[in-house]
Amino acid sequence: MLTCPECESVNVIILYRNCLDPAKDKFHCTHCGHKFKRHKGVKNIDLITRKEAQTNGYVRYFTGRKCVYGHISERQTANGRCMACHKLNERDRYRKLVKHSY
């Protein structure tokens, strides 16, 4: 399990995932707000199920499986939604709001 080097919390989310070079992955601790890169001693992020994430109180989790639209990214524990899909939907929603505001 990946832990924050500052506060030792396990509530860490992925900001950026580099599939070709995992050493360049960037993370964010939801407990203390610390942003960091993968540090020595951490090889991979554990793959967990949604039930395990709910049990442990995680906001997000990573299964390593593709979503319906082919994204491999974290998912929200509350609804199981892929974060890449969420980001795309929010971007589209914002564009529609801006377009209709004029």
Buried (B, 14 or more C-beta within 10 A) or exposed (E): EBBBBEEEEBBBBBEEBEEEEEEEBEBBBBEEEBEBEBEEEBEEBEEBEBEEBEEEEBEBBBBEEEBEEEBBBBBBBEEEBBBBBBEEEEEEEEEEEEEEEE
